[in-house]
């Protein structure tokens, strides 16, 4: 699982999270109506913000630092 955290903390992982977040937000606001659209857009904000802020929410659950820069510099 360390490779998953390392990938999500890499530039490619961050870009994928940012794009996925933007996609979910756009889909929520344009493709869905009512409360479901707002819910999907709200969920999309999570990967957008974590990618932008360089944090990985799964990392502490797997024994790694929350901040992506610290994951990239760690040995484990």
Long-range contacts (C-beta under 8 A, 24 or more apart in sequence): 1-62, 2-62, 2-64, 2-76, 4-58, 4-62, 5-56, 5-58, 5-59, 5-62, 5-64, 5-71, 6-71, 6-72, 8-56, 8-58, 8-59, 8-68, 9-54, 9-56, 9-59, 9-68, 9-69, 9-71, 9-72, 10-72, 13-51, 14-51, 14-52, 14-54, 14-68, 15-51, 16-51, 17-47, 17-48, 17-50, 17-51, 18-47, 18-48, 18-51, 18-52, 20-44, 20-47, 20-48, 21-45, 21-46, 21-47, 21-48, 21-49, 21-51, 22-48
